[in-house]
Amino acid sequence: DTAVSQTPKYLVTQMGNDKSIKCEQNLGHDTMYWYKQDSKKFLKIMFSYNNKELIINETVPNRFSPKSPDKAHLNLHINSLELGDSAVYFCASSQRLGGYTFGSGTRLTVV
Amino acid sequence: GQQVMQIPQYQHVQEGEDFTTYCNSSTTLSNIQWYKQRPGGHPVFLIQLVKSGEVKKQKRLTFQFGEAKKNSSLHITATQTTDVGTYFCAGRYNFNKFYFGSGTKLNVKP
């Protein structure tokens, strides 16, 4: 059983399109996150939800909108994709401020 | 704003040599975590340090948290090719999130 699963694994799309990435965790963790990892491997937090409530919203373009239907799911919707959005997006979860369990990542390529 | 600096950016070692990566913060951290990311993989949680001066060991890996809780290190003794990857520290201040360092990419030559 995968602890944090995100889909799709790869996403290639044209500029201007809208796309979604889904994430689910079966660990019973109360906090979920979205991170962006750029080509230089730098990990930057985008959003964090605790029990479906948004608690961290970093300076991210409002084209990015997270949605948490329940505490086991955190999806990321991106409108009007731009070339600069190309990156690997990781979903993660944790219990309070314990260690993060990361999903396997979604490699987004905008062409 | 808060920032965790990590050095070196890259380290190439011969198998059997030791390796150390360092993280530094200009302000006191509440705690610090360490992660390993294999090439093409995702970050995997290794350990969390909370107390001033704390030292923890996991087989050949030794983790330290400085007395002032502003720096931390990860030391690998006698590296193996399975140690290849990028090692990240992530420091927490008094907020609800961790700030990741820029990572140290370790390459081990057999």
Backbone of each chain as ProteinMPNN parsed JSONL, in Angstrom:
{"seq_chain_A": "DTAVSQTPKYLVTQMGNDKSIKCEQNLGHDTMYWYKQDSKKFLKIMFSYNNKELIINETVPNRFSPKSPDKAHLNLHINSLELGDSAVYFCASSQRLGGYTFGSGTRLTVV", "coords_chain_A": {"N_chain_A": [[0.846, -1.206, 0.0], [0.639, 2.127, -0.968], [1.779, 4.914, 0.811], [1.573, 7.756, 0.485], [0.063, 8.79, -2.266], [0.22, 10.099, -5.498], [-1.194, 11.424, -8.451], [-1.216, 12.552, -11.872], [1.867, 10.693, -12.637], [3.481, 11.726, -14.579], [3.123, 14.645, -16.555], [2.467, 16.242, -19.43], [1.884, 19.163, -21.093], [0.294, 21.834, -22.919], [1.061, 25.321, -23.013], [-1.139, 27.534, -21.371], [-3.124, 25.744, -20.88], [-5.344, 24.079, -18.48], [-4.745, 22.149, -15.601], [-4.896, 19.347, -13.301], [-3.591, 17.913, -10.29], [-3.671, 15.069, -8.296], [-3.785, 13.982, -4.881], [-3.442, 11.575, -2.327], [-3.46, 10.328, 0.981], [-2.877, 7.563, 3.133], [-2.179, 7.405, 5.739], [-3.337, 8.464, 7.938], [-2.557, 10.959, 8.713], [-2.721, 14.395, 9.83], [-2.016, 16.668, 8.485], [-1.35, 18.046, 5.308], [0.631, 18.746, 2.373], [1.776, 20.752, -0.39], [4.618, 20.783, -2.388], [7.016, 22.392, -4.473], [9.528, 21.415, -6.669], [12.259, 22.685, -8.219], [14.366, 22.832, -11.194], [16.884, 22.979, -10.134], [16.717, 21.487, -7.929], [15.689, 22.671, -5.678], [13.517, 22.756, -2.93], [10.382, 24.027, -2.45], [7.871, 25.202, -0.368], [4.408, 25.285, -1.065], [1.642, 25.129, -0.339], [-0.24, 24.322, 2.64], [-2.389, 22.159, 4.378], [-4.387, 21.609, 7.2], [-6.352, 19.249, 8.548], [-8.337, 19.741, 6.526], [-8.275, 22.487, 6.487], [-6.856, 25.467, 5.262], [-3.604, 26.318, 6.08], [-1.089, 27.226, 5.437], [-0.093, 29.388, 2.958], [1.854, 30.106, 0.649], [3.699, 32.615, -1.234], [2.382, 32.277, -4.018], [1.394, 32.151, -7.405], [-2.004, 33.085, -8.104], [-3.08, 31.39, -9.899], [-2.718, 28.891, -9.092], [-4.536, 26.608, -7.288], [-5.354, 25.032, -4.366], [-7.22, 22.19, -3.147], [-8.963, 20.606, -0.592], [-10.844, 18.033, -0.023], [-11.238, 16.263, 2.069], [-9.445, 15.128, 5.023], [-7.678, 13.298, 4.05], [-7.09, 13.797, 1.468], [-5.597, 15.967, -0.917], [-5.724, 18.118, -3.434], [-4.342, 19.696, -6.368], [-4.946, 22.337, -8.429], [-4.183, 23.851, -11.478], [-4.365, 26.739, -13.294], [-4.251, 28.147, -16.613], [-1.559, 27.395, -17.581], [1.957, 28.057, -17.507], [5.244, 28.319, -19.024], [7.167, 28.489, -17.016], [6.08, 27.041, -14.987], [6.869, 24.483, -15.154], [8.131, 21.747, -13.49], [8.877, 19.53, -10.722], [6.271, 18.401, -8.787], [5.567, 17.805, -5.487], [3.539, 16.045, -3.271], [2.929, 15.857, 0.221], [2.664, 14.494, 3.542], [2.116, 14.844, 7.078], [2.194, 14.09, 10.586], [1.142, 16.298, 12.909], [4.007, 18.07, 13.641], [5.841, 16.223, 12.77], [8.053, 14.047, 10.871], [8.002, 14.405, 7.327], [6.107, 12.539, 4.957], [6.62, 11.886, 1.71], [4.993, 11.942, -1.499], [5.5, 10.259, -4.67], [5.886, 12.152, -6.575], [5.023, 14.47, -9.228], [5.895, 15.004, -12.419], [5.793, 17.835, -14.14], [5.589, 19.137, -17.33], [5.584, 21.904, -19.279], [4.818, 22.902, -22.47]], "CA_chain_A": [[0.0, 0.0, 0.0], [1.41, 3.36, -1.028], [1.362, 5.774, 1.907], [1.138, 8.997, -0.128], [0.042, 8.524, -3.698], [-0.199, 11.234, -6.289], [-1.378, 11.132, -9.868], [-0.413, 11.543, -12.563], [3.306, 10.739, -12.394], [4.011, 12.634, -15.597], [2.098, 15.491, -17.153], [2.998, 17.119, -20.465], [0.737, 19.926, -21.538], [0.623, 23.069, -23.614], [0.839, 26.612, -22.324], [-2.507, 28.033, -21.379], [-4.078, 24.71, -20.432], [-5.612, 23.899, -17.046], [-4.517, 20.755, -15.217], [-4.996, 19.022, -11.876], [-2.812, 16.81, -9.73], [-4.397, 14.553, -7.131], [-2.956, 13.371, -3.844], [-4.177, 10.876, -1.27], [-2.603, 9.648, 1.959], [-3.591, 6.583, 3.959], [-1.422, 7.306, 6.987], [-4.084, 9.072, 9.032], [-1.926, 12.228, 9.078], [-3.688, 15.49, 9.824], [-1.528, 17.804, 7.704], [-0.867, 17.711, 3.963], [1.406, 19.84, 1.78], [2.283, 20.725, -1.757], [5.926, 21.367, -2.586], [7.499, 22.481, -5.843], [10.977, 21.244, -6.765], [12.688, 23.189, -9.521], [15.428, 22.076, -11.877], [18.062, 22.974, -9.267], [16.373, 20.62, -6.802], [15.269, 23.414, -4.497], [12.164, 22.399, -2.498], [9.703, 25.209, -1.931], [6.494, 24.897, 0.032], [3.378, 26.089, -1.718], [0.431, 25.149, 0.486], [-0.386, 23.3, 3.66], [-3.731, 22.022, 4.922], [-4.52, 20.83, 8.413], [-7.757, 18.861, 8.674], [-9.093, 20.429, 5.474], [-8.194, 23.946, 6.613], [-5.625, 26.018, 4.716], [-2.82, 26.963, 7.122], [0.053, 27.884, 4.817], [-0.332, 29.767, 1.574], [3.021, 30.908, 0.32], [3.519, 33.531, -2.364], [2.204, 31.438, -5.198], [0.391, 32.789, -8.274], [-3.343, 32.588, -7.8], [-3.451, 30.356, -10.875], [-2.62, 27.625, -8.359], [-5.565, 26.546, -6.248], [-5.457, 23.73, -3.714], [-8.544, 21.822, -2.608], [-8.891, 19.451, 0.304], [-12.212, 17.58, 0.277], [-11.187, 15.647, 3.399], [-8.064, 15.243, 5.475], [-6.835, 12.323, 3.373], [-6.911, 14.209, 0.076], [-5.246, 17.357, -1.213], [-5.524, 18.233, -4.87], [-3.789, 20.969, -6.827], [-5.415, 22.709, -9.752], [-3.387, 24.951, -12.037], [-4.988, 27.382, -14.464], [-3.424, 28.927, -17.552], [-0.186, 26.962, -17.342], [3.045, 28.809, -18.125], [6.485, 27.553, -19.15], [7.857, 28.502, -15.728], [5.451, 26.107, -14.04], [7.502, 23.173, -15.328], [8.845, 21.375, -12.263], [8.3, 18.343, -10.082], [5.396, 18.788, -7.674], [5.461, 16.738, -4.496], [2.582, 16.074, -2.181], [3.497, 15.254, 1.421], [1.796, 14.561, 4.716], [2.803, 14.638, 8.356], [1.377, 14.149, 11.784], [1.625, 17.495, 13.592], [5.252, 18.547, 13.036], [6.75, 15.11, 12.589], [8.663, 13.937, 9.566], [7.109, 14.386, 6.168], [6.11, 11.422, 4.017], [6.391, 12.469, 0.394], [4.576, 11.128, -2.623], [6.571, 10.012, -5.636], [6.079, 13.335, -7.409], [4.419, 14.633, -10.558], [6.786, 15.815, -13.257], [4.983, 18.655, -15.041], [6.329, 19.805, -18.402], [4.716, 22.791, -20.05], [5.491, 23.157, -23.762]], "C_chain_A": [[0.873, 1.243, 0.0], [0.888, 4.325, 0.017], [0.815, 7.113, 1.401], [1.198, 8.777, -1.635], [-0.465, 9.747, -4.433], [-0.249, 10.844, -7.759], [-1.685, 12.421, -10.619], [1.06, 11.645, -12.195], [3.988, 11.699, -13.362], [2.849, 13.403, -16.218], [2.787, 16.413, -18.143], [1.822, 17.84, -21.077], [1.173, 21.224, -22.194], [0.346, 24.274, -22.724], [-0.626, 27.012, -22.45], [-3.544, 27.017, -20.919], [-4.272, 24.752, -18.926], [-5.416, 22.426, -16.713], [-4.653, 20.594, -13.709], [-4.086, 17.858, -11.522], [-3.537, 16.381, -8.459], [-3.437, 13.903, -6.152], [-3.836, 12.763, -2.775], [-3.175, 10.246, -0.319], [-3.443, 8.735, 2.837], [-2.911, 6.381, 5.302], [-2.188, 7.856, 8.185], [-3.478, 10.386, 9.501], [-2.935, 13.362, 8.994], [-3.253, 16.685, 8.98], [-0.984, 17.314, 6.367], [-0.279, 18.955, 3.326], [1.56, 19.641, 0.273], [3.611, 21.458, -1.786], [6.243, 21.391, -4.076], [9.014, 22.31, -5.814], [11.42, 21.649, -8.16], [13.855, 22.383, -10.055], [16.717, 22.036, -11.058], [17.807, 22.204, -7.98], [15.918, 21.376, -5.551], [13.809, 23.109, -4.188], [11.498, 23.606, -1.863], [8.262, 24.859, -1.579], [5.539, 25.835, -0.683], [2.172, 26.251, -0.79], [0.517, 24.08, 1.562], [-1.816, 23.33, 4.187], [-3.659, 21.179, 6.185], [-5.997, 20.522, 8.608], [-8.674, 19.686, 7.77], [-9.014, 21.95, 5.55], [-6.838, 24.445, 6.111], [-4.862, 26.742, 5.818], [-1.568, 27.639, 6.586], [-0.291, 28.146, 3.361], [0.804, 30.69, 1.193], [2.731, 31.812, -0.867], [3.534, 32.714, -3.643], [1.185, 32.139, -6.092], [-0.994, 32.225, -8.019], [-3.901, 31.704, -8.902], [-3.41, 28.972, -10.226], [-3.687, 27.627, -7.273], [-5.639, 25.139, -5.67], [-6.9, 23.476, -3.275], [-8.396, 20.567, -1.773], [-10.302, 19.027, 0.674], [-12.326, 16.889, 1.629], [-9.724, 15.551, 3.792], [-7.133, 14.237, 4.827], [-6.509, 12.727, 1.936], [-6.548, 15.687, -0.032], [-4.894, 17.424, -2.69], [-4.996, 19.615, -5.216], [-4.276, 21.228, -8.244], [-4.615, 23.911, -10.233], [-4.063, 25.461, -13.296], [-3.93, 28.047, -15.332], [-1.937, 28.638, -17.383], [0.819, 27.773, -18.149], [4.296, 27.937, -18.153], [7.19, 27.415, -17.799], [7.236, 27.586, -14.679], [6.052, 24.71, -14.144], [8.385, 22.881, -14.125], [8.317, 20.012, -11.832], [7.505, 18.82, -8.875], [5.232, 17.58, -6.755], [4.34, 17.05, -3.515], [3.262, 15.408, -0.982], [2.471, 15.328, 2.54], [2.646, 14.375, 5.958], [1.774, 14.658, 9.474], [1.941, 15.274, 12.652], [2.901, 17.966, 12.93], [6.291, 17.439, 13.001], [7.329, 15.107, 11.191], [7.629, 13.863, 8.46], [7.235, 13.046, 5.444], [5.719, 12.0, 2.664], [5.806, 11.444, -0.558], [5.716, 11.025, -3.625], [6.748, 11.149, -6.641], [5.324, 13.286, -8.731], [5.329, 15.552, -11.35], [5.932, 16.525, -14.306], [5.886, 19.339, -16.053], [5.346, 20.611, -19.225], [5.448, 23.166, -21.337], [4.767, 24.255, -24.56]], "O_chain_A": [[1.741, 1.402, 0.858], [-0.32, 4.54, 0.108], [-0.255, 7.556, 1.819], [2.277, 8.599, -2.2], [-1.459, 10.357, -4.038], [0.552, 10.04, -8.237], [-2.347, 13.303, -10.071], [1.462, 12.586, -11.511], [4.944, 12.39, -13.009], [1.747, 12.878, -16.381], [3.591, 17.262, -17.758], [0.867, 17.209, -21.531], [2.314, 21.653, -22.027], [-0.486, 24.235, -21.818], [-1.252, 26.845, -23.497], [-4.683, 27.365, -20.609], [-3.494, 25.363, -18.194], [-5.867, 21.553, -17.454], [-4.543, 21.554, -12.947], [-3.842, 16.956, -12.323], [-3.959, 17.213, -7.655], [-2.409, 13.347, -6.54], [-4.84, 13.346, -2.366], [-2.162, 9.695, -0.749], [-4.559, 9.073, 3.231], [-3.044, 5.329, 5.928], [-1.737, 7.728, 9.323], [-3.836, 10.885, 10.568], [-3.878, 13.314, 8.204], [-4.033, 17.617, 8.78], [-0.265, 16.318, 6.293], [-0.636, 20.077, 3.683], [1.483, 18.529, -0.249], [3.738, 22.578, -1.292], [5.801, 20.53, -4.836], [9.705, 22.97, -5.039], [11.018, 21.045, -9.155], [14.278, 21.392, -9.46], [17.552, 21.156, -11.264], [18.606, 22.269, -7.046], [15.78, 20.78, -4.483], [12.955, 23.192, -5.071], [11.98, 24.143, -0.867], [7.531, 24.291, -2.39], [5.825, 27.017, -0.878], [1.742, 27.367, -0.497], [1.23, 23.084, 1.43], [-2.382, 24.4, 4.414], [-2.96, 20.167, 6.233], [-6.803, 21.43, 8.811], [-9.666, 20.253, 8.226], [-9.639, 22.633, 4.739], [-5.797, 23.91, 6.491], [-5.389, 27.671, 6.43], [-1.038, 28.544, 7.23], [-0.721, 27.252, 2.632], [0.73, 31.903, 1.389], [1.64, 31.774, -1.435], [4.579, 32.499, -4.256], [0.199, 32.673, -5.584], [-1.147, 31.034, -7.75], [-5.065, 31.309, -8.851], [-3.988, 28.012, -10.738], [-3.737, 28.534, -6.442], [-5.944, 24.178, -6.376], [-7.683, 24.402, -3.062], [-7.78, 19.59, -2.197], [-10.898, 19.597, 1.588], [-13.381, 16.924, 2.263], [-8.847, 15.858, 2.985], [-5.92, 14.305, 5.026], [-5.725, 12.054, 1.267], [-7.109, 16.537, 0.66], [-3.894, 16.859, -3.134], [-5.174, 20.574, -4.465], [-4.04, 20.427, -9.148], [-4.399, 24.867, -9.488], [-4.302, 24.708, -14.241], [-2.869, 28.453, -14.859], [-1.154, 29.536, -17.077], [0.579, 28.128, -19.303], [4.405, 26.955, -17.418], [7.738, 26.36, -17.478], [7.808, 27.384, -13.607], [5.772, 23.85, -13.309], [9.272, 23.663, -13.784], [7.444, 19.425, -12.472], [8.022, 19.561, -8.039], [4.821, 16.499, -7.176], [4.218, 18.164, -3.006], [4.075, 14.5, -1.153], [1.532, 16.122, 2.491], [3.746, 13.825, 5.904], [0.661, 15.163, 9.33], [3.093, 15.206, 13.083], [2.881, 18.245, 11.731], [7.483, 17.69, 13.181], [7.124, 16.043, 10.418], [6.533, 13.33, 8.637], [8.328, 12.489, 5.332], [4.623, 12.535, 2.497], [6.073, 10.247, -0.453], [6.77, 11.635, -3.445], [7.66, 11.111, -7.467], [5.03, 12.218, -9.269], [5.514, 16.719, -11.005], [5.417, 15.902, -15.234], [6.833, 20.034, -15.685], [4.399, 20.071, -19.796], [6.563, 23.686, -21.296], [5.191, 24.597, -25.664]]}, "seq_chain_B": "GQQVMQIPQYQHVQEGEDFTTYCNSSTTLSNIQWYKQRPGGHPVFLIQLVKSGEVKKQKRLTFQFGEAKKNSSLHITATQTTDVGTYFCAGRYNFNKFYFGSGTKLNVKP", "coords_chain_B": {"N_chain_B": [[13.862, 37.062, 5.414], [13.25, 33.884, 7.147], [15.81, 31.488, 6.638], [17.511, 28.602, 5.618], [20.73, 27.681, 5.243], [22.711, 25.55, 3.268], [25.601, 23.604, 2.913], [28.224, 21.562, 1.434], [27.311, 22.325, -2.015], [27.709, 20.32, -3.826], [29.285, 17.107, -3.597], [31.874, 14.99, -4.29], [32.986, 11.784, -3.736], [35.308, 9.11, -3.077], [34.418, 5.711, -2.866], [34.161, 4.539, 0.423], [35.339, 6.712, 1.609], [34.719, 9.422, 3.928], [31.851, 11.59, 4.448], [30.399, 14.803, 4.813], [27.72, 17.022, 5.391], [26.492, 20.327, 5.906], [24.283, 22.441, 7.722], [23.113, 25.731, 8.219], [21.704, 28.344, 10.158], [20.672, 31.72, 10.599], [19.159, 32.435, 12.713], [17.719, 31.052, 15.728], [16.683, 27.689, 15.621], [13.72, 25.707, 16.029], [13.536, 22.954, 15.663], [15.149, 20.445, 13.623], [15.122, 18.657, 10.581], [16.224, 15.846, 8.603], [16.58, 14.71, 5.267], [16.72, 12.297, 2.574], [17.162, 12.14, -0.882], [16.992, 10.047, -3.499], [18.419, 9.808, -6.832], [16.02, 10.75, -9.221], [14.015, 10.116, -7.486], [11.915, 10.569, -4.539], [11.987, 12.817, -1.692], [13.031, 11.292, 1.342], [12.293, 10.862, 4.671], [14.717, 11.028, 7.203], [15.54, 11.665, 9.905], [14.745, 13.492, 12.941], [15.877, 16.212, 14.853], [15.808, 17.689, 18.021], [16.686, 18.667, 20.507], [19.087, 20.879, 22.032], [22.454, 20.457, 21.168], [22.093, 17.814, 20.526], [22.865, 14.485, 19.486], [22.521, 11.991, 17.15], [22.541, 8.624, 15.954], [22.454, 6.589, 13.035], [23.266, 3.689, 12.017], [25.806, 4.062, 9.774], [25.438, 6.75, 9.676], [25.649, 9.907, 11.219], [24.061, 12.354, 13.038], [23.976, 15.74, 14.006], [22.981, 18.36, 16.203], [23.51, 21.712, 16.759], [24.778, 23.42, 19.714], [23.686, 25.949, 20.06], [21.471, 25.669, 18.579], [21.475, 26.512, 15.955], [22.756, 25.384, 13.918], [23.449, 22.376, 12.07], [24.557, 19.047, 11.31], [25.22, 16.36, 9.038], [26.868, 13.395, 8.975], [28.472, 10.924, 7.126], [29.985, 7.885, 7.517], [32.55, 6.088, 5.909], [31.558, 5.888, 3.064], [29.189, 4.37, 0.814], [28.164, 3.077, -2.399], [25.456, 3.046, -2.367], [24.775, 5.251, -0.937], [24.499, 7.375, -2.563], [22.907, 10.351, -3.637], [20.754, 13.199, -2.961], [21.035, 15.149, -0.116], [18.986, 16.691, 2.179], [18.504, 19.265, 4.561], [15.986, 20.405, 6.823], [14.713, 23.04, 8.422], [12.894, 24.19, 11.268], [11.355, 27.115, 12.446], [9.539, 29.182, 14.635], [7.094, 28.546, 13.447], [4.526, 27.043, 11.43], [5.842, 25.458, 9.593], [8.471, 23.856, 7.745], [11.648, 24.955, 6.597], [13.376, 24.17, 3.792], [16.788, 23.344, 3.2], [19.119, 23.95, 0.489], [20.15, 21.587, -0.341], [22.6, 18.925, -0.59], [24.348, 17.379, -3.021], [25.422, 14.162, -3.293], [27.911, 12.219, -4.713], [29.196, 9.028, -5.218], [32.052, 7.37, -6.007], [32.781, 4.164, -7.228]], "CA_chain_B": [[13.07, 36.07, 6.107], [13.994, 32.724, 7.606], [16.467, 30.761, 5.577], [18.457, 27.597, 6.059], [21.793, 27.562, 4.251], [23.301, 24.206, 3.313], [26.829, 23.439, 2.128], [28.452, 22.093, 0.091], [26.253, 22.048, -2.979], [28.052, 19.017, -4.399], [30.438, 16.432, -3.014], [32.225, 13.736, -4.963], [33.917, 11.046, -2.888], [35.614, 7.733, -3.443], [33.769, 4.781, -1.939], [34.968, 4.308, 1.611], [35.655, 7.997, 2.242], [33.639, 10.005, 4.724], [31.122, 12.715, 3.841], [29.651, 15.632, 5.767], [26.984, 18.176, 4.895], [26.235, 21.242, 7.011], [23.192, 23.395, 7.601], [23.265, 26.857, 9.131], [20.631, 29.329, 10.21], [21.088, 32.925, 11.313], [18.355, 32.512, 13.93], [17.549, 29.774, 16.409], [15.691, 26.756, 15.098], [13.008, 24.874, 17.006], [14.088, 21.626, 15.414], [15.651, 20.277, 12.268], [14.938, 17.317, 10.03], [17.091, 15.501, 7.489], [15.954, 13.876, 4.241], [17.56, 11.827, 1.477], [16.432, 11.969, -2.138], [17.771, 9.335, -4.502], [18.179, 10.348, -8.184], [14.727, 10.372, -9.78], [13.086, 9.71, -6.437], [11.326, 11.597, -3.711], [12.679, 12.917, -0.397], [12.648, 10.318, 2.362], [12.628, 11.344, 6.015], [15.737, 10.258, 7.915], [15.585, 11.875, 11.346], [14.451, 14.819, 13.458], [16.635, 16.589, 16.047], [15.025, 18.692, 18.745], [17.382, 19.239, 21.675], [20.378, 21.526, 21.877], [23.586, 19.558, 21.303], [21.687, 16.419, 20.317], [23.577, 13.656, 18.521], [21.828, 10.712, 16.906], [23.216, 7.792, 14.964], [21.737, 5.541, 12.318], [24.317, 2.903, 11.361], [26.982, 4.868, 9.419], [25.056, 8.157, 9.631], [25.631, 10.615, 12.496], [23.387, 13.647, 12.931], [24.226, 16.594, 15.162], [22.303, 19.645, 16.308], [24.418, 22.556, 17.51], [24.382, 23.864, 21.061], [22.845, 27.141, 19.926], [20.349, 25.288, 17.704], [21.517, 27.296, 14.718], [23.413, 24.612, 12.868], [23.309, 20.925, 12.147], [25.378, 18.344, 10.323], [25.024, 14.933, 8.775], [28.15, 12.791, 8.638], [28.412, 9.516, 6.731], [31.28, 7.222, 7.63], [32.814, 5.031, 4.927], [30.446, 5.922, 2.114], [28.95, 3.278, -0.118], [27.467, 3.588, -3.587], [24.027, 3.193, -2.02], [24.568, 6.543, -0.282], [24.329, 8.404, -3.602], [21.633, 11.062, -3.61], [20.806, 14.556, -2.441], [20.653, 15.206, 1.292], [18.38, 17.97, 2.533], [18.06, 19.564, 5.911], [14.773, 21.231, 6.858], [14.672, 23.637, 9.753], [11.648, 24.864, 11.664], [11.393, 28.21, 13.406], [8.32, 29.042, 15.437], [5.937, 28.564, 12.566], [3.98, 25.731, 11.151], [6.429, 24.851, 8.409], [9.909, 23.664, 7.681], [12.346, 25.566, 5.474], [14.373, 23.23, 3.305], [18.044, 23.803, 2.643], [19.216, 23.757, -0.964], [20.57, 20.213, -0.593], [23.96, 18.555, -0.976], [24.31, 16.214, -3.904], [26.558, 13.283, -3.04], [28.229, 11.207, -5.708], [30.185, 8.107, -4.675], [32.71, 6.602, -7.068], [33.157, 2.826, -6.73]], "C_chain_B": [[13.915, 34.891, 6.55], [14.593, 31.962, 6.43], [17.445, 29.78, 6.193], [19.465, 27.394, 4.943], [22.45, 26.202, 4.392], [24.518, 24.168, 2.396], [27.448, 22.078, 2.391], [27.275, 21.763, -0.835], [26.442, 20.657, -3.584], [29.233, 18.427, -3.633], [30.641, 15.124, -3.772], [33.246, 13.024, -4.104], [34.181, 9.676, -3.489], [34.907, 6.834, -2.427], [34.699, 4.484, -0.765], [35.381, 5.581, 2.329], [34.454, 8.479, 3.038], [33.034, 11.21, 4.009], [30.393, 13.483, 4.932], [28.945, 16.754, 5.025], [26.527, 19.005, 6.087], [25.054, 22.145, 6.692], [23.366, 24.49, 8.644], [22.085, 27.802, 9.023], [21.129, 30.547, 10.988], [20.3, 33.107, 12.613], [18.102, 31.101, 14.473], [16.418, 28.95, 15.804], [14.978, 26.042, 16.242], [13.477, 23.426, 16.88], [14.518, 21.532, 13.957], [15.437, 18.834, 11.839], [15.939, 17.115, 8.895], [16.371, 14.507, 6.573], [17.005, 13.439, 3.226], [16.675, 11.644, 0.243], [17.354, 11.271, -3.132], [17.496, 9.953, -5.869], [16.868, 9.831, -8.751], [13.674, 10.011, -8.756], [12.502, 10.877, -5.684], [12.077, 11.679, -2.391], [12.118, 11.899, 0.592], [13.164, 10.807, 3.704], [13.647, 10.426, 6.67], [15.594, 10.405, 9.423], [15.138, 13.289, 11.696], [15.266, 15.035, 14.735], [15.923, 17.755, 16.709], [15.845, 19.405, 19.821], [18.72, 19.851, 21.308], [21.49, 20.514, 22.099], [23.287, 18.092, 21.017], [22.528, 15.748, 19.237], [22.804, 12.349, 18.383], [22.567, 9.95, 15.823], [22.25, 6.804, 14.348], [22.788, 4.807, 11.506], [25.503, 3.806, 11.041], [26.677, 6.367, 9.387], [25.027, 8.736, 11.042], [25.077, 12.003, 12.262], [23.665, 14.448, 14.193], [23.41, 17.871, 15.066], [23.16, 20.511, 17.214], [23.863, 23.005, 18.853], [23.435, 25.056, 21.011], [21.614, 26.88, 19.063], [20.282, 26.184, 16.467], [22.2, 26.523, 13.598], [23.258, 23.122, 13.132], [24.206, 20.297, 11.091], [24.945, 16.899, 10.208], [26.361, 14.385, 8.293], [27.928, 11.327, 8.273], [29.823, 8.945, 6.783], [31.39, 6.141, 6.568], [31.681, 4.893, 3.926], [30.411, 4.672, 1.242], [28.177, 3.825, -1.304], [25.975, 3.756, -3.339], [23.72, 4.512, -1.318], [24.333, 7.672, -1.285], [22.942, 9.039, -3.517], [21.849, 12.488, -3.153], [20.265, 14.556, -1.023], [20.172, 16.615, 1.617], [18.213, 18.079, 4.04], [16.796, 20.408, 5.791], [14.631, 21.74, 8.276], [13.343, 24.301, 10.028], [11.953, 25.961, 12.667], [10.102, 28.101, 14.188], [7.078, 29.195, 14.582], [5.521, 27.144, 12.29], [4.653, 25.031, 9.993], [7.93, 24.732, 8.557], [10.465, 24.363, 6.443], [13.45, 24.608, 5.048], [15.646, 23.956, 2.88], [18.09, 23.45, 1.167], [19.735, 22.365, -1.333], [22.041, 20.082, -0.923], [23.869, 17.281, -1.784], [25.578, 15.401, -3.707], [26.695, 12.269, -4.169], [29.359, 10.331, -5.138], [30.746, 7.265, -5.811], [33.14, 5.249, -6.525], [34.639, 2.566, -6.912]], "O_chain_B": [[15.132, 34.879, 6.363], [13.971, 31.812, 5.378], [18.124, 30.093, 7.171], [19.11, 26.989, 3.836], [22.717, 25.749, 5.505], [24.473, 24.634, 1.258], [27.227, 21.494, 3.452], [26.369, 21.016, -0.469], [25.482, 19.923, -3.82], [30.067, 19.153, -3.093], [29.746, 14.287, -3.885], [34.279, 13.604, -3.771], [33.4, 9.156, -4.287], [34.816, 7.181, -1.249], [35.884, 4.209, -0.954], [35.731, 5.55, 3.509], [33.33, 8.013, 2.851], [33.629, 11.771, 3.089], [29.838, 12.892, 5.858], [29.521, 17.365, 4.125], [26.212, 18.463, 7.147], [24.854, 22.557, 5.549], [23.718, 24.225, 9.794], [21.542, 28.029, 7.942], [21.915, 30.413, 11.926], [20.723, 33.843, 13.504], [18.252, 30.105, 13.766], [15.337, 29.465, 15.517], [15.566, 25.803, 17.296], [13.775, 22.767, 17.876], [14.273, 22.441, 13.164], [15.558, 17.909, 12.642], [16.435, 18.075, 8.305], [15.664, 13.607, 7.025], [18.028, 14.097, 3.036], [15.588, 11.071, 0.318], [18.367, 11.829, -3.554], [16.445, 10.564, -6.06], [16.623, 8.624, -8.765], [12.558, 9.638, -9.117], [12.577, 12.025, -6.123], [12.738, 10.718, -2.0], [10.91, 11.676, 0.669], [14.344, 11.127, 3.845], [13.477, 9.207, 6.695], [15.533, 9.41, 10.146], [15.15, 14.178, 10.846], [15.338, 14.153, 15.591], [15.488, 18.693, 16.041], [15.705, 20.613, 20.015], [19.398, 19.395, 20.387], [21.483, 19.79, 23.095], [24.133, 17.226, 21.241], [22.858, 16.352, 18.216], [22.479, 11.693, 19.372], [23.138, 10.534, 14.902], [21.365, 6.26, 15.009], [23.162, 5.255, 10.422], [26.158, 4.281, 11.968], [27.566, 7.169, 9.101], [24.455, 8.138, 11.953], [25.556, 12.741, 11.401], [23.603, 13.922, 15.305], [23.18, 18.395, 13.976], [23.505, 20.096, 18.32], [22.656, 22.976, 19.095], [22.506, 25.163, 21.811], [20.806, 27.783, 18.844], [19.208, 26.56, 16.0], [22.214, 26.971, 12.451], [22.979, 22.681, 14.247], [24.566, 20.938, 10.103], [24.391, 16.305, 11.133], [26.915, 14.869, 7.306], [27.281, 10.584, 9.011], [30.74, 9.474, 6.155], [30.453, 5.373, 6.349], [30.941, 3.91, 3.936], [31.424, 4.025, 0.977], [27.601, 4.911, -1.229], [25.31, 4.527, -4.031], [22.556, 4.859, -1.121], [24.005, 8.793, -0.897], [21.937, 8.348, -3.346], [22.983, 12.933, -2.978], [19.183, 14.034, -0.755], [20.865, 17.599, 1.362], [17.834, 17.119, 4.71], [16.57, 21.051, 4.766], [14.451, 20.963, 9.214], [12.737, 24.9, 9.139], [12.712, 25.761, 13.616], [9.611, 26.989, 14.384], [6.132, 29.888, 14.953], [6.072, 26.184, 12.828], [4.086, 24.083, 9.448], [8.561, 25.405, 9.372], [9.841, 24.365, 5.382], [14.34, 24.275, 5.83], [15.596, 25.032, 2.283], [17.22, 22.746, 0.655], [19.756, 22.005, -2.51], [22.656, 21.001, -1.463], [23.387, 16.25, -1.313], [26.682, 15.898, -3.929], [25.749, 11.568, -4.53], [30.357, 10.849, -4.637], [30.014, 6.543, -6.488], [33.79, 5.179, -5.483], [35.126, 1.495, -6.551]]}, "name": "protein", "num_of_chains": 2, "seq": "DTAVSQTPKYLVTQMGNDKSIKCEQNLGHDTMYWYKQDSKKFLKIMFSYNNKELIINETVPNRFSPKSPDKAHLNLHINSLELGDSAVYFCASSQRLGGYTFGSGTRLTVVGQQVMQIPQYQHVQEGEDFTTYCNSSTTLSNIQWYKQRPGGHPVFLIQLVKSGEVKKQKRLTFQFGEAKKNSSLHITATQTTDVGTYFCAGRYNFNKFYFGSGTKLNVKP"}
